[in-house]
Amino acid sequence: MTQKKKILDHLQKIGSITPKESWERYGIYRLSSVIHKLRTDGYGIETITIEHRNPNDGNVSHYAKYVYVQPVRLGANYKIPFRSTQQ
């Protein structure tokens, strides 16, 4: 299974993933690269920046949490409402 497939399956089942989870579960070190490829393929993935404060020394670090955005499926009879820009 490819790295893209592993991460996409995880996102679709769990909903989100962090670089630490990616490394521990799948041995994928460069998660941001895989996320970029998935976005290029058209998948909706948002990035949330998480702030973590080290309880030992108080230092603050940041890391990304990637969240899968479910695609919206419109019915065959759905029509986009027309809104005129003229007044």
Summary of the structure (lengths in Angstrom):
residues: 87
radius of gyration: 18.2
end to end distance: 55.0
largest distance: 61.2
contacts: 174
relative contact order: 0.18
helix: 34%
strand: 23%
